[in-house]
């Protein structure tokens, strides 16, 4: 996450979705831990494109995002007004990609045991050589071993959600979503991964228990139905040859 891109139109989708999940999954008890992986602004000086209309999304959220504030720490006041028990993690200090273990290992246990844990890297899940990413100090990606570690610390009543930006010019949207969901399923030893996407960004989610995960899938599906987005659960069944994805979706993913 970069402050210069805070409050763009994608963030209307992002925070509206999080509020829907918090409202629709009672086990989360309106608790939200935000892990922004905050990185310095780009030198080219681009800024966020503020949402112009709220559509069916929360108008007060759209109003908040159009105030021109380019600092994620302002979310503290917003979520407080929303009645959310909000716990931002290092939202005023930059993520150091050369000390990744310290960053993720220092998240207090109390912030992971209950509620919704949202991890928001600049780009999303790494698909290249993880060791190279560690060595080059690239801070835009979340590594799968870090997801495994966070999920291992998640309580039964918790939910882990990860943002992933999509680049249709590099690979088809369907391949990008299915490939990452399948890898999450394999690494976390979970049969299904919840998802919702507008084909510019996808949010993956996994519940800490079967009951909470099913409630999360339903929340994603309701959000997808409300906004005509592809959403649901991607399930992976292991057979003798490979893992074959079977998507249960309220929308249709386009390649």
KAMO-V567795 format. One record per helix or strand. SS is the DSSP state (alpha for helix, beta for strand). FROM is the first residue (numbers start at 1). TO is the last residue. If there is no record, write none. Layout:
((SS	FROM	TO) (SS	FROM	TO))
This chain:
((beta	2	2) (alpha	3	5) (alpha	9	24) (alpha	26	28) (beta	31	35) (beta	39	39) (alpha	59	65) (alpha	72	81) (beta	85	89) (alpha	97	105) (alpha	110	113) (beta	116	119) (beta	124	125) (alpha	130	136) (beta	141	142) (alpha	144	153) (beta	159	165) (alpha	173	188) (beta	192	197) (beta	201	207) (alpha	210	227) (beta	230	238) (beta	243	249))
